[in-house]
């Protein structure tokens, strides 16, 4: 049995499913409220619901046993890749269901671009917060950063560029929907990869370098005294 297969059961037990059980119907409710009075839910409701579901992904890398799991031989990226593989299908299904509420007839291309960018950004925020902060409490700051990237950044850019303020995924403040969300996705992917350099391996590398340097320094000092 491979290492990844062995990690599936622990991941299923430790993923915050109760939080998703709250976020999924709440996101559907947000879209439903956005349909009232003939409003277009894609303008506000769908982006907010997408961000809410992305906020749940920010919780994936919260590790209450971080001090115990860091010394394990399994690389950090493998452990987290299994968690992402387990968590993505249900949250994707919840988002897909939201795109069929009211007048919506499934995900349009800009909505899909935004959903992909939100998911990758959420994982990047979660990994960065876990790496540079407290791993057991990284979800909240990661979710706050995600809100800034997905919702506040378009508003800020629109104000700076003197354009109509909008969080509609089809009306980005710069470029086309594809170019804007692809840029967000690419930058987030770079951050995600950078945040997954395993700290345990880095510590082991430092110890090995010290162990190889010290004998050389001892030999050198012995030669000098001789």
C-alpha positions in Angstrom: 0.0 0.0 0.0 1.4 3.4 -1.0 2.1 6.2 1.4 -0.6 8.4 -0.2 -3.2 5.6 0.2 -2.3 5.2 3.8 -2.9 9.0 4.4 -6.4 9.0 3.0 -8.1 7.7 6.1 -6.4 10.1 8.5 -7.2 13.0 6.1 -10.9 12.0 6.0 -11.0 12.0 9.8 -9.2 15.3 10.3 -10.7 17.5 7.5 -13.2 20.1 9.0 -16.3 18.5 7.5 -18.7 20.2 10.0 -17.5 23.6 8.8 -18.3 22.6 5.2 -21.7 21.4 6.3 -22.3 25.0 7.4 -20.6 26.8 4.5 -22.3 24.8 1.7 -25.9 25.6 2.6 -25.0 29.1 3.6 -23.4 29.8 0.2 -26.5 28.4 -1.5 -28.6 30.7 0.7 -26.5 33.7 -0.3 -27.1 32.9 -4.0 -30.8 32.4 -3.3 -31.0 35.8 -1.7 -29.2 37.3 -4.6 -31.9 36.2 -6.9 -34.7 38.1 -5.1 -36.4 41.0 -6.8 -35.0 40.0 -10.2 -31.4 40.8 -9.2 -28.5 39.1 -11.1 -26.8 36.8 -8.6 -23.5 36.8 -10.6 -22.9 40.4 -9.7 -22.5 39.9 -5.9 -24.0 36.7 -4.6 -22.0 34.2 -6.6 -18.6 35.9 -5.9 -19.4 36.0 -2.2 -20.6 32.4 -2.1 -17.5 31.3 -4.0 -15.3 33.2 -1.5 -17.1 31.6 1.4 -16.5 28.1 0.0 -12.9 29.1 -0.7 -12.6 30.1 3.0 -13.3 26.6 4.0 -10.3 25.5 1.9 -8.2 27.8 4.0 -8.8 25.5 6.9 -7.3 22.4 5.2 -3.8 23.1 6.4 -4.6 23.8 10.0 -2.6 21.2 11.9 -3.2 20.8 15.6 -0.5 18.1 15.7 2.1 20.1 13.8 4.8 19.5 16.3 4.2 15.7 16.0 3.9 15.5 12.2 6.9 17.7 11.3 9.5 15.0 12.0 7.7 12.4 9.9 9.5 11.0 6.8 6.5 11.7 4.6 7.1 15.0 2.8 4.8 17.9 3.7 3.6 18.4 0.2 2.5 14.7 0.0 0.5 14.9 3.2 -1.2 18.1 2.1 -1.8 16.9 -1.5 -3.8 14.0 -0.1 -5.9 16.4 2.0 -6.6 18.6 -1.0 -7.5 15.5 -3.1 -10.0 14.5 -0.4 -11.5 17.9 0.1 -11.8 19.3 -3.4 -14.6 17.1 -4.8 -17.2 17.9 -2.1 -16.5 21.7 -2.1 -16.5 21.7 -6.0 -19.9 19.9 -5.9 -21.2 22.5 -3.5 -20.1 25.4 -5.7 -21.4 23.7 -8.8 -24.8 23.3 -7.1 -24.8 27.1 -6.4 -24.5 27.8 -10.1 -27.9 26.2 -10.8 -30.0 28.3 -8.3 -32.7 30.5 -9.6 -32.1 31.8 -13.1 -28.5 30.4 -13.2 -28.0 27.6 -15.7 -24.7 26.3 -14.7 -21.2 27.9 -14.4 -20.3 30.4 -17.0 -16.7 30.7 -18.0 -15.9 33.8 -15.9 -17.5 32.1 -12.8 -15.3 29.0 -13.4 -12.2 31.2 -13.8 -12.9 32.9 -10.5 -13.6 29.6 -8.8 -10.3 28.1 -9.9 -8.4 31.2 -8.8 -10.2 31.3 -5.5 -9.4 27.6 -4.8 -5.7 28.1 -5.6 -5.5 31.3 -3.7 -7.1 29.7 -0.7 -4.6 26.9 -0.6 -1.7 29.4 -1.0 -3.0 31.6 1.8 -3.5 28.5 4.0 -0.1 27.2 3.3 1.6 30.5 3.9 -0.3 31.2 7.1 0.6 27.8 8.4 4.2 28.2 7.5 4.8 31.6 9.0 2.2 31.6 11.8 0.7 29.1 14.2 -0.2 26.0 12.1 -3.0 25.1 14.5 -4.7 28.6 14.0 -3.8 29.4 10.4 -7.3 29.2 8.9 -8.6 32.6 10.1 -5.8 34.8 8.8 -5.7 32.7 5.6 -9.4 33.3 5.1 -8.9 37.0 5.7 -6.2 37.1 3.1 -8.4 35.3 0.7 -11.2 37.9 1.1 -8.6 40.6 0.3 -7.4 38.8 -2.9 -10.8 37.8 -4.3 -13.1 40.6 -3.2 -11.2 43.6 -2.0 -8.5 43.6 -4.6 -10.9 44.1 -7.5 -12.7 46.9 -5.6 -9.4 48.6 -4.8 -8.1 48.4 -8.4 -11.4 49.7 -9.7 -11.1 52.7 -7.4 -7.5 53.4 -8.3 -8.2 53.1 -12.0 -11.4 55.2 -11.7 -13.6 52.4 -13.0 -17.0 51.1 -12.0 -16.6 49.2 -8.7 -17.6 45.5 -9.3 -16.8 42.1 -8.0 -18.5 40.4 -10.9 -16.1 37.8 -12.2 -17.0 38.8 -15.8 -16.0 42.4 -15.2 -12.5 42.4 -13.7 -10.8 45.8 -13.1 -7.9 44.9 -15.5 -7.9 42.9 -18.7 -10.2 40.2 -19.7 -11.8 37.7 -17.2 -9.4 35.0 -18.5 -6.2 37.1 -18.2 -7.2 38.5 -14.8 -8.1 35.3 -13.1 -5.3 33.4 -14.8 -2.8 35.9 -13.4 -4.3 35.5 -9.9 -4.1 31.7 -10.3 -0.5 31.7 -11.5 0.8 34.0 -8.7 -1.1 32.0 -6.1 0.4 28.8 -7.5 3.9 30.2 -7.2 3.2 31.1 -3.6 1.7 27.7 -2.9 4.8 25.9 -4.2 7.1 28.1 -2.3 5.2 27.6 0.9 5.6 23.8 0.6 9.3 23.5 1.2 9.2 21.1 4.1 10.7 22.7 7.2 11.7 19.3 8.6 13.9 18.6 5.6 15.4 22.0 5.9 16.3 21.4 9.5 17.8 18.0 8.6 19.9 19.6 5.9 21.3 22.1 8.3 22.2 19.4 10.8 23.9 17.4 8.1 25.9 20.5 7.0 27.0 21.2 10.5 28.0 17.6 11.1 30.2 17.7 8.0 31.7 21.1 8.8 32.7 20.4 12.4 35.0 17.4 11.7 36.8 19.4 9.0 37.3 22.3 11.3 38.7 20.0 14.0 41.1 18.4 11.5 42.2 21.9 10.3 42.8 23.1 13.9 44.8 19.9 14.7 47.0 20.5 11.7 47.6 24.1 12.7 48.7 23.1 16.2 51.0 20.4 14.8 
